[in-house]
Amino acid sequence: MRLRVEFTTEPFDLDEAPAHAVVAREVVEAAELDAVDVGPFGNTAEGSADAVLTAVDALLRKTLKAGATRISLQVNVIGEGGR
C-alpha cells in the first residue's frame, strides 16, 4: 500500500522558518520516501505505508520537541505496491 501524508506545523513565522519547521523538513527528507514536496504553507510526502508511518511518528515526536504547538496532518491511501 502507498500513502501520501500532507502536514503543517505551527506556529507560523513568515520572516524565518521556526525550528519545528526545519526539523519537519529534515525528518521527511531523511526518510525513505519516494516523493517529498516542502513548501512554506504545507508539505507532502509519499511512499510505502511503512515508510510514511515511520516518518509520521518521527515527525510528530521531533517537531513537538522542537516547539510545535500544533501539527495538522492528513494521510491518504494512493495505491497498492511500494518499494
Order of alpha helices (4+ residues) and beta strands (2+ residues): beta-alpha-beta-beta-alpha-beta
